[in-house]
Amino acid sequence: MEDVARTAGMSKKTIYAFYADKSRLLAAIVVVADDCPWDERDAVPIADPLAELRRRLTAVIAFVLSPRQVRLTRLLISEAEHAPELADDFHERVMAKGYRYLVAAVERLKLERPRPSIGDVERVTGMLLGAAMGDFHLCALFGRKEGLSRKRIAAQIELALRTFGFVAE
């Protein structure tokens, strides 16, 4: 709480006037974190479903790797043992929302391009995101940001799409 107060330019007493304890402060931070850069109601899909999937993968990965999200993820990991409900709330408000955003693109691709055969859309989406993100997230969490460029992320996305058979060699 001292670090929070110092960063906010307030006294700890002022912080405690707004938030009774650290858990409530973190819960408020998680609520504010629910500002993903996409929203299904406003999404205008690109005509090509594969291009749309690329765009969405890029948006999700850029969001997850943003400095703010990396700091928040570190914070919630450090508090998960003491306050698992915060991690659950963060997962549902932020991570699951991004996942659903990707699932919609994979579902569309399945409908419009039957090859390759996509069985379980949710599992394929999770595996595709993992392959597209590679170890970028782990590197970002440990502060290793060298080499994290849009070009490298785009290349990793292309490799994942080729691996899953969405793009021909």
MIDOSE-1310 file (N, C-alpha, C; in nm, 2 decimals, decimal comma, always signed):
residues 169
medv	+0,08/-0,12/+0,00/+0,00/+0,00/+0,00/+0,09/+0,13/+0,00; +0,20/+0,12/+0,06/+0,30/+0,23/+0,06/+0,34/+0,27/-0,08; +0,37/+0,16/-0,16/+0,41/+0,19/-0,30/+0,29/+0,25/-0,38; +0,17/+0,20/-0,36/+0,06/+0,25/-0,43/+0,04/+0,40/-0,39
arta	+0,04/+0,43/-0,26/+0,03/+0,57/-0,21/+0,13/+0,66/-0,27; +0,26/+0,61/-0,27/+0,37/+0,69/-0,32/+0,34/+0,72/-0,47; +0,31/+0,61/-0,55/+0,29/+0,63/-0,69/+0,17/+0,72/-0,72; +0,07/+0,71/-0,64/-0,05/+0,80/-0,66/-0,03/+0,94/-0,61
gmsk	+0,08/+0,96/-0,53/+0,10/+1,09/-0,48/+0,01/+1,12/-0,36; -0,03/+1,02/-0,29/-0,12/+1,03/-0,17/-0,06/+0,97/-0,05; -0,12/+0,99/+0,06/-0,08/+0,92/+0,18/-0,15/+0,79/+0,19; -0,09/+0,70/+0,27/-0,16/+0,57/+0,29/-0,30/+0,59/+0,35
ktiy	-0,31/+0,69/+0,44/-0,44/+0,72/+0,50/-0,55/+0,75/+0,40; -0,51/+0,83/+0,30/-0,60/+0,87/+0,19/-0,64/+0,74/+0,11; -0,54/+0,66/+0,08/-0,58/+0,54/+0,00/-0,67/+0,45/+0,08; -0,65/+0,44/+0,21/-0,74/+0,36/+0,30/-0,88/+0,42/+0,31
afya	-0,89/+0,55/+0,29/-1,02/+0,61/+0,29/-1,11/+0,57/+0,18; -1,04/+0,53/+0,07/-1,11/+0,48/-0,05/-1,13/+0,33/-0,05; -1,02/+0,26/+0,00/-1,02/+0,11/-0,01/-0,98/+0,06/+0,13; -1,06/-0,02/+0,19/-1,04/-0,07/+0,32/-0,92/-0,15/+0,34
dksr	-0,88/-0,22/+0,23/-0,76/-0,31/+0,24/-0,71/-0,33/+0,10; -0,60/-0,40/+0,09/-0,53/-0,43/-0,04/-0,62/-0,51/-0,13; -0,70/-0,60/-0,08/-0,78/-0,68/-0,16/-0,89/-0,60/-0,23; -0,94/-0,50/-0,16/-1,04/-0,42/-0,23/-0,98/-0,33/-0,33
llaa	-0,86/-0,28/-0,30/-0,79/-0,20/-0,40/-0,76/-0,28/-0,53; -0,72/-0,40/-0,51/-0,69/-0,49/-0,62/-0,81/-0,52/-0,70; -0,92/-0,54/-0,63/-1,05/-0,57/-0,70/-1,09/-0,45/-0,78; -1,07/-0,33/-0,73/-1,10/-0,21/-0,81/-1,01/-0,20/-0,94
ivvv	-0,89/-0,24/-0,92/-0,80/-0,24/-1,03/-0,84/-0,34/-1,14; -0,88/-0,45/-1,10/-0,93/-0,56/-1,19/-1,05/-0,51/-1,27; -1,14/-0,44/-1,20/-1,26/-0,38/-1,27/-1,22/-0,28/-1,38; -1,12/-0,20/-1,35/-1,07/-0,10/-1,44/-1,00/-0,17/-1,56
addc	-0,94/-0,28/-1,53/-0,87/-0,36/-1,64/-0,96/-0,41/-1,75; -1,09/-0,40/-1,72/-1,19/-0,46/-1,82/-1,21/-0,36/-1,93; -1,10/-0,31/-1,99/-1,11/-0,21/-2,10/-1,03/-0,26/-2,22; -1,06/-0,39/-2,26/-0,99/-0,45/-2,38/-1,01/-0,36/-2,50
pwde	-0,92/-0,36/-2,59/-0,93/-0,27/-2,71/-1,02/-0,32/-2,81; -1,11/-0,41/-2,78/-1,20/-0,47/-2,88/-1,34/-0,48/-2,81; -1,44/-0,48/-2,89/-1,57/-0,50/-2,83/-1,65/-0,56/-2,94; -1,71/-0,68/-2,92/-1,78/-0,75/-3,02/-1,89/-0,67/-3,08
rdav	-1,96/-0,58/-3,01/-2,07/-0,50/-3,06/-2,02/-0,40/-3,17; -1,89/-0,36/-3,15/-1,84/-0,26/-3,24/-1,75/-0,32/-3,35; -1,72/-0,45/-3,34/-1,62/-0,51/-3,43/-1,68/-0,51/-3,57; -1,61/-0,46/-3,67/-1,65/-0,47/-3,81/-1,55/-0,57/-3,87
piad	-1,59/-0,69/-3,89/-1,50/-0,79/-3,94/-1,45/-0,76/-4,08; -1,32/-0,79/-4,11/-1,26/-0,78/-4,24/-1,33/-0,89/-4,33; -1,34/-0,86/-4,46/-1,41/-0,96/-4,55/-1,35/-1,09/-4,55; -1,21/-1,10/-4,55/-1,14/-1,23/-4,55/-1,13/-1,28/-4,40
plae	-1,19/-1,40/-4,38/-1,19/-1,45/-4,24/-1,05/-1,48/-4,18; -0,96/-1,51/-4,27/-0,82/-1,54/-4,23/-0,75/-1,41/-4,19; -0,78/-1,30/-4,27/-0,72/-1,17/-4,23/-0,78/-1,12/-4,10; -0,91/-1,15/-4,08/-0,97/-1,11/-3,95/-0,91/-1,19/-3,83
lrrr	-0,88/-1,31/-3,85/-0,82/-1,39/-3,75/-0,68/-1,33/-3,72; -0,61/-1,30/-3,82/-0,47/-1,24/-3,80/-0,49/-1,11/-3,72; -0,58/-1,03/-3,76/-0,60/-0,90/-3,69/-0,64/-0,92/-3,54; -0,72/-1,01/-3,52/-0,76/-1,04/-3,38/-0,65/-1,10/-3,30
ltav	-0,58/-1,19/-3,35/-0,46/-1,25/-3,28/-0,36/-1,13/-3,25; -0,34/-1,05/-3,34/-0,24/-0,94/-3,32/-0,29/-0,85/-3,21; -0,42/-0,81/-3,21/-0,48/-0,73/-3,11/-0,47/-0,79/-2,97; -0,51/-0,92/-2,96/-0,50/-0,98/-2,83/-0,36/-0,99/-2,78
iafv	-0,27/-1,03/-2,86/-0,13/-1,05/-2,82/-0,07/-0,91/-2,78; -0,10/-0,81/-2,86/-0,05/-0,67/-2,82/-0,11/-0,63/-2,69; -0,23/-0,66/-2,66/-0,30/-0,62/-2,54/-0,23/-0,69/-2,42; -0,22/-0,82/-2,43/-0,16/-0,90/-2,33/-0,01/-0,86/-2,30
lspr	+0,06/-0,82/-2,40/+0,20/-0,78/-2,38/+0,22/-0,63/-2,35; +0,11/-0,56/-2,34/+0,12/-0,42/-2,31/+0,18/-0,40/-2,17; +0,26/-0,30/-2,15/+0,32/-0,28/-2,02/+0,22/-0,28/-1,90; +0,11/-0,22/-1,92/+0,01/-0,22/-1,82/-0,04/-0,35/-1,78
qvrl	-0,07/-0,43/-1,89/-0,12/-0,57/-1,86/-0,02/-0,66/-1,80; +0,10/-0,64/-1,84/+0,21/-0,72/-1,79/+0,23/-0,69/-1,64; +0,22/-0,56/-1,60/+0,23/-0,52/-1,46/+0,11/-0,58/-1,38; +0,00/-0,57/-1,44/-0,12/-0,62/-1,37/-0,12/-0,77/-1,35
trll	-0,07/-0,84/-1,46/-0,06/-0,99/-1,45/+0,04/-1,03/-1,34; +0,15/-0,96/-1,34/+0,25/-0,99/-1,23/+0,19/-0,97/-1,09; +0,12/-0,86/-1,08/+0,06/-0,83/-0,95/-0,04/-0,94/-0,91; -0,13/-0,98/-1,00/-0,23/-1,08/-0,97/-0,17/-1,21/-0,94
isea	-0,06/-1,25/-1,01/+0,01/-1,37/-0,99/+0,06/-1,37/-0,85; +0,12/-1,26/-0,81/+0,18/-1,25/-0,67/+0,08/-1,26/-0,56; -0,05/-1,22/-0,59/-0,15/-1,22/-0,49/-0,25/-1,34/-0,50; -0,23/-1,42/-0,61/-0,33/-1,53/-0,63/-0,34/-1,63/-0,52
ehap	-0,23/-1,66/-0,45/-0,24/-1,75/-0,34/-0,33/-1,70/-0,23; -0,31/-1,56/-0,20/-0,39/-1,50/-0,09/-0,53/-1,46/-0,13; -0,55/-1,43/-0,25/-0,68/-1,38/-0,30/-0,71/-1,44/-0,43; -0,74/-1,57/-0,44/-0,77/-1,64/-0,57/-0,89/-1,58/-0,64
elad	-0,98/-1,52/-0,57/-1,10/-1,46/-0,63/-1,06/-1,34/-0,72; -0,95/-1,27/-0,69/-0,90/-1,16/-0,78/-0,85/-1,22/-0,91; -0,78/-1,33/-0,90/-0,73/-1,39/-1,03/-0,84/-1,44/-1,11; -0,94/-1,50/-1,04/-1,06/-1,55/-1,12/-1,13/-1,44/-1,18
dfhe	-1,15/-1,33/-1,11/-1,22/-1,21/-1,17/-1,15/-1,16/-1,28; -1,02/-1,14/-1,27/-0,93/-1,09/-1,38/-0,94/-1,18/-1,50; -0,94/-1,31/-1,48/-0,95/-1,41/-1,59/-1,08/-1,39/-1,66; -1,19/-1,38/-1,59/-1,32/-1,37/-1,65/-1,34/-1,24/-1,72
rvma	-1,30/-1,13/-1,66/-1,32/-1,00/-1,71/-1,23/-0,96/-1,83; -1,11/-1,01/-1,83/-1,01/-0,97/-1,93/-0,97/-1,09/-2,02; -0,91/-1,19/-1,96/-0,86/-1,30/-2,04/-0,97/-1,37/-2,12; -1,07/-1,41/-2,05/-1,18/-1,48/-2,12/-1,25/-1,40/-2,23
kgyr	-1,25/-1,27/-2,21/-1,31/-1,18/-2,31/-1,23/-1,18/-2,44; -1,10/-1,17/-2,42/-1,01/-1,18/-2,54/-1,02/-1,32/-2,60; -1,03/-1,42/-2,53/-1,04/-1,56/-2,58/-1,17/-1,57/-2,66; -1,28/-1,52/-2,61/-1,41/-1,52/-2,68/-1,40/-1,45/-2,81
ylva	-1,33/-1,34/-2,81/-1,30/-1,25/-2,93/-1,23/-1,34/-3,04; -1,14/-1,42/-3,00/-1,07/-1,51/-3,09/-1,15/-1,62/-3,14; -1,23/-1,68/-3,04/-1,32/-1,79/-3,08/-1,41/-1,75/-3,19; -1,47/-1,63/-3,18/-1,56/-1,59/-3,29/-1,49/-1,59/-3,43
aver	-1,37/-1,55/-3,43/-1,29/-1,55/-3,56/-1,27/-1,69/-3,61; -1,23/-1,78/-3,52/-1,21/-1,92/-3,56/-1,34/-1,98/-3,60; -1,45/-1,96/-3,53/-1,58/-2,01/-3,57/-1,61/-1,96/-3,72; -1,59/-1,84/-3,74/-1,62/-1,78/-3,87/-1,53/-1,85/-3,98
lkle	-1,41/-1,87/-3,95/-1,31/-1,93/-4,04/-1,36/-2,08/-4,07; -1,41/-2,14/-3,97/-1,46/-2,28/-3,98/-1,58/-2,29/-4,07; -1,67/-2,19/-4,06/-1,79/-2,18/-4,15/-1,75/-2,15/-4,29; -1,66/-2,05/-4,31/-1,64/-2,00/-4,44/-1,53/-2,07/-4,52
rprp	-1,44/-2,14/-4,45/-1,33/-2,21/-4,51/-1,32/-2,35/-4,44; -1,38/-2,45/-4,50/-1,39/-2,58/-4,43/-1,25/-2,65/-4,42; -1,15/-2,61/-4,49/-1,02/-2,67/-4,48/-0,92/-2,57/-4,42; -0,84/-2,61/-4,32/-0,84/-2,74/-4,26/-0,96/-2,77/-4,17
sigd	-0,99/-2,89/-4,15/-1,10/-2,93/-4,06/-1,07/-2,88/-3,92; -1,16/-2,80/-3,86/-1,15/-2,75/-3,73/-1,26/-2,82/-3,65; -1,21/-2,91/-3,56/-1,30/-2,98/-3,47/-1,36/-2,89/-3,36; -1,30/-2,90/-3,25/-1,34/-2,83/-3,13/-1,28/-2,69/-3,14
verv	-1,37/-2,59/-3,17/-1,32/-2,45/-3,20/-1,25/-2,39/-3,07; -1,31/-2,42/-2,96/-1,25/-2,36/-2,84/-1,11/-2,41/-2,81; -1,09/-2,54/-2,82/-0,96/-2,60/-2,80/-0,86/-2,55/-2,91; -0,90/-2,55/-3,03/-0,81/-2,51/-3,14/-0,77/-2,36/-3,11
tgml	-0,87/-2,28/-3,07/-0,84/-2,14/-3,04/-0,74/-2,12/-2,94; -0,75/-2,20/-2,83/-0,65/-2,19/-2,72/-0,52/-2,23/-2,76; -0,51/-2,34/-2,84/-0,38/-2,39/-2,89/-0,32/-2,29/-2,99; -0,41/-2,23/-3,08/-0,36/-2,13/-3,17/-0,30/-2,01/-3,10
lgaa	-0,37/-1,96/-3,00/-0,32/-1,84/-2,92/-0,19/-1,88/-2,86; -0,18/-2,00/-2,80/-0,06/-2,03/-2,73/+0,06/-2,04/-2,83; +0,03/-2,10/-2,95/+0,14/-2,10/-3,05/+0,17/-1,97/-3,11; +0,07/-1,88/-3,12/+0,10/-1,75/-3,18/+0,17/-1,66/-3,08
mgdf	+0,14/-1,68/-2,95/+0,20/-1,59/-2,85/+0,34/-1,65/-2,82; +0,36/-1,78/-2,84/+0,49/-1,84/-2,81/+0,53/-1,81/-2,67; +0,66/-1,77/-2,65/+0,71/-1,74/-2,52/+0,71/-1,59/-2,49; +0,65/-1,51/-2,58/+0,65/-1,37/-2,56/+0,60/-1,32/-2,43
hlca	+0,49/-1,39/-2,38/+0,43/-1,35/-2,26/+0,52/-1,38/-2,14; +0,58/-1,49/-2,14/+0,67/-1,53/-2,03/+0,79/-1,44/-2,03; +0,84/-1,41/-2,15/+0,95/-1,31/-2,16/+0,91/-1,17/-2,10; +0,80/-1,13/-2,14/+0,75/-1,00/-2,09/+0,73/-1,00/-1,94
lfgr	+0,68/-1,11/-1,89/+0,66/-1,11/-1,74/+0,79/-1,11/-1,67; +0,89/-1,16/-1,73/+1,03/-1,16/-1,66/+1,11/-1,04/-1,70; +1,05/-0,95/-1,78/+1,11/-0,82/-1,81/+1,21/-0,83/-1,93; +1,20/-0,94/-2,00/+1,29/-0,95/-2,12/+1,21/-0,91/-2,24
kegl	+1,22/-0,78/-2,28/+1,14/-0,73/-2,39/+1,22/-0,72/-2,52; +1,35/-0,74/-2,52/+1,42/-0,73/-2,64/+1,37/-0,83/-2,75; +1,35/-0,78/-2,86/+1,30/-0,87/-2,97/+1,15/-0,87/-2,98; +1,08/-0,81/-2,89/+0,94/-0,81/-2,90/+0,89/-0,69/-2,99
srkr	+0,89/-0,72/-3,11/+0,84/-0,62/-3,21/+0,72/-0,67/-3,28; +0,65/-0,57/-3,34/+0,53/-0,61/-3,42/+0,56/-0,71/-3,53; +0,68/-0,69/-3,59/+0,73/-0,77/-3,70/+0,75/-0,91/-3,65; +0,81/-0,93/-3,54/+0,83/-1,06/-3,48/+0,70/-1,13/-3,44
iaaq	+0,61/-1,05/-3,38/+0,48/-1,11/-3,34/+0,41/-1,15/-3,47; +0,41/-1,07/-3,57/+0,34/-1,11/-3,70/+0,40/-1,24/-3,76; +0,53/-1,25/-3,75/+0,60/-1,37/-3,80/+0,56/-1,49/-3,72; +0,54/-1,48/-3,59/+0,50/-1,59/-3,50/+0,36/-1,63/-3,53
iela	+0,27/-1,53/-3,55/+0,13/-1,55/-3,59/+0,13/-1,63/-3,72; +0,21/-1,59/-3,82/+0,21/-1,66/-3,95/+0,26/-1,81/-3,93; +0,36/-1,83/-3,85/+0,41/-1,96/-3,82/+0,30/-2,05/-3,76; +0,23/-1,99/-3,66/+0,12/-2,06/-3,60/+0,01/-2,10/-3,70
lrtf	-0,03/-2,00/-3,78/-0,13/-2,03/-3,88/-0,09/-2,13/-3,98; +0,04/-2,13/-4,02/+0,09/-2,24/-4,11/+0,09/-2,37/-4,04; +0,13/-2,37/-3,91/+0,14/-2,50/-3,83/+0,00/-2,56/-3,82; -0,11/-2,48/-3,81/-0,24/-2,53/-3,79/-0,31/-2,56/-3,93
gfva	-0,24/-2,53/-4,04/-0,29/-2,56/-4,17/-0,39/-2,45/-4,22; -0,39/-2,33/-4,16/-0,48/-2,22/-4,20/-0,42/-2,15/-4,32; -0,28/-2,16/-4,33/-0,21/-2,09/-4,44/-0,12/-2,20/-4,51; -0,12/-2,20/-4,64/-0,04/-2,30/-4,71/+0,11/-2,26/-4,70
e	+0,19/-2,36/-4,71/+0,34/-2,34/-4,70/+0,39/-2,26/-4,82
